Every structure is written in structure tokens, then in C-alpha cells.
Amino acid sequence: MTDSNDLINLSISEAAAALRNGETSAVALTEATLARIKQTEPTVNAYATVAEELALKAAQRADTALAAGDDRGPLHGIPIGVKDICYTKGVLTEAGSKVLEGFVPGFDSTVVRKLDEGGAIMIGKTRCHEFAYGVNEPPTRSPWELNSYPGGSSTGSGVALTVRSAFGAIGTDTGGSIRIPAAINNIVGLKPTYGRVSAYGVIPLSWTLDHVGPMTRTVLDNALLLGAIAGHDPNDAASARQDAPDYTAGIQDGVRGTRIGIDREYVLYPGVIDDVRASTESVIAELAAMGAEIIEVSLPEFELTPETLFTVMMVEASTYHRQQLREKGDLYDPATRATLQLGELVPGTHYVTGLRARERYRSAMKDLFQRERLDALISPTMPLPTALLSELHVSRKDMDIEETPMISYIHHTFSANLGGQPALSAPCGFTRAGLPIGYQLMGRPFDEATLFRIAWAYEQAHDWHERQPPHVYD
């Protein structure tokens, strides 16, 4: 297998099998990915830095090791993109900001170290909103509609996957920053349980809300990538003292007997457009036909999540940036700087109230899962698909309430960050305009495996994840 287009369209699991069957090599996979980057980057700008020389050397080492019988696992020899807020030794880490322009870390973040230990090839650093805050506009463009929002803050990771310039990618998620670009770009994105993946060496946005997680083209690939990066890390005080299981074990066992809840009043509120509503209902109906039990539930505490999360996030973000704001304030994007300065005005009493509200929400969510014996909650990932960049912060014309597309996007995602439980976004169709739609599953803490099993069962019945953007890159 030598054709570059054939190689870049392989999933991680398919590429791993081809490597071990002698049908390709890590060097060939890396060269094909680099060629695709050169082809697509002038249009989409998914990468802040492409580590071509380092990647090719790593690929050569991967091939040599595999030939000697040193197989480091399913990511061995696979090109992976890394969000540009993760420290990478010897490689620029600028977090999308002039504040860190030219910064080269002296060590790898734990997630990057684990990728290296697993034999993965770090192909480059993917673009993100400045410091992952989601306020400024990165130069990345959506390949589905070039004038529309590509998702964020893990912007480049989502775009690189959909244009096939990476086989997998690392993202971070504080309020939806893995799942939103996953839904917009027709890929699979998982926000793991809080503490499941170490955040050591990852520039924080909000210490108690940040999650590091995998972004891939398929559910199986996501399980493989999570398995490689999860696990306890003594360098991260928030790291859970739990070993990572084999997330692929039992992934094909089906959904019969699983109990999936839906709070229709909240997740199918008036802001959900008809195409998204229909796609979500279709997923629910298909899972029910496969043997899942659909449970109607109600959780009034969902309404607490936006104000609570914003309060906690703004204070923690401003705390981290406090010194740099005073020393390098002029280097921040004006929108980011204004938001960080606003966070310094939030009273300590409001922050403590936010923490207490979070505990109330977590308690209510835990009680709901126990009372209804739930395996997951289902919802659209977002109420609407991507919107034009020019309309992101303009009140939606299709709603009677004041809500911009950017506010709509986080309606279903904030709750999982506040609760800390795992949440997965996967493709479930397209709008009549041809834009991707994603659905979300939220699960029990440290039970990512059940989410993979449910999503894998649905994925097998469809080819949504195989569809690619219509744009041609010359």
C-alpha cells in the first residue's frame, strides 16, 4: 500500500494493522500525512507548527523498533497532532498567543510523553483559540464551509482530522472544546472523566474544569488513543489514582439492556434546530431498536450549569494569567485581555457560590444516575451546526430569545465539565445544507468504556464518519 491518498484515509486501527502486515511503514504514513498538510494548510490553517524533521526521524525509529520486535502498541508509527497548549520539548508551544511567541518548552507534557512512549509520531502542533479561552478568532477555517466557524478551542485538531492531515489528535476541553469541534468537523471527540488523563504540562484555562482528551475519526480509534494517554500521573495533583483499562474490550458487545436517559425539556429546547432534533431522535430510535432502554428523565439542575461554569472558569483563568496580564497585557488579543480582566472583578463570594453550586449539580447528577440506573444520558452535541463567522455573536434569527450561536454551542456541553463525568460526541448525520451534526453521550465517572460501546454500535450502522468535506485542495 503506497498510494498517499489511500494511506491518509486509513483509520488508526487500519493503519496499525497495515504496519504489522508489512503493507506500509511509519515513514510512509508520516510522508503521506506531511504531503496532505502541505496540500490542505494554505486553505484551512490547522497547524501552528509542523514538526516535519522530528516526525520523519521518529518514524524511522518506529520502523526500526517494529522490525526488531519492539511493538509499543496500537499507536506505534501513527502520526498524531497535538493541541498547541501542550508542552512539547524542543518544539514551539505558543498557545495561539503573542504572549508566548517563540516559547520552546524544556520538557514534554505527560500526554505527549505517553504518546512518545506508545510509539506515536507527533506530526505537529494544532492551532487553538488564544490560551484555549475561545474568545479570539484563530486563522483556522472550516473545510465544510470556509466562511464558518471551525469549532474551538481545539480548532486545529478537529480540522486536521476531517481533512486527513492527522490520524488522531489531542484536544482539551473546559466547556466543550473537544466536543464542539468534533461535532462541527464530523469526527469523534471524548472529554474523559476529570483526572483520567493528566493535565501536567498543559497550559491551564481553568484548573478544576480542564480535561485532556482524544479526537479521532472513529469510535474504535478514540478508544485506542484514550488507552494510550490515560492513567495516574503523580505530577498532576488532580490525576485520578486509577489505571487505564483496555477500552476496546467489549466495545462490540452491543447496547441491549443499557439504560439511556434523556431530559427532552432541556436538551431539545427551542434553540435546537429541526435538522438536529430529527437526527437526535433518529439516534435514540435506532438505539432503542438495538435493545437499549430509553428513559425519560428530568434534571432541573441543568439550568445551573452556564452561570456556574462561567463564574468558576473566569476566576481561575484570570488567576493563572494575573502576572502576565500586568507584564505583557499589550500582547494579548484585546478580546482575550478584556475577558481576563473581567474575571478579576468577580468577587470571591461569587466564586465560592459557584463552587457550592457545582457540588449541588454534581450531587443531583449522581443521584439521577443511581435512581434511574442509567448508563448514559443522550443529547445533541450542539443545538445547531456551524454558523457563519460573521454571525457567531449575533442573536439568532430563528429564536424568540436572545441567544447567539456561540452561546447555543455550549448549551449541552458545559454540564459534563461541571460534573466531571465523561462525555463523547460522535457523528449522526448532516443538515439539509450538508453540515455535520453530532450527538453526545454523558456517562458515569470512569466509565468511558460504556460510551464507546454505545457509540460503536450506532457507528456500525452508518457511514457518517466516512464522509469528507466537499472542498478540493489544490
Secondary structure by P-SEA (a helix, b strand, c coil): cccaaaaaaccaaaaaaaaaaccccaaaaaaaaaaaaaacccccccccccaaaaaaaaaaaaaaaaaacccccccccbbbbbcccccccccccccccccccccccccccaaaaaaaaacccccbbbbccccccccccccccccccccccccccaaaaaaaaaacccccbbbbbcccaaaaaaaaacbbbbbcccccccccccccccccccccccccccaaaaaaaaaacccccccccccccccccccccccccccccbbbbbcccccccccccaaaaaaaaaaaaaaaaabbbbbbbbbccccccaaaaaaaaaaaaaaaaaaaaaaccccccaaaaaaaaaaaaccaaaaaaaaaaaaaaaaaaaaaaaaaccccccccccccccccccccccccccccccccaaaaaacccaaaaaaccbbbbbbccccccbbbbbbbbbbccccaaaaaaaaaaaaaaccccccccccccc
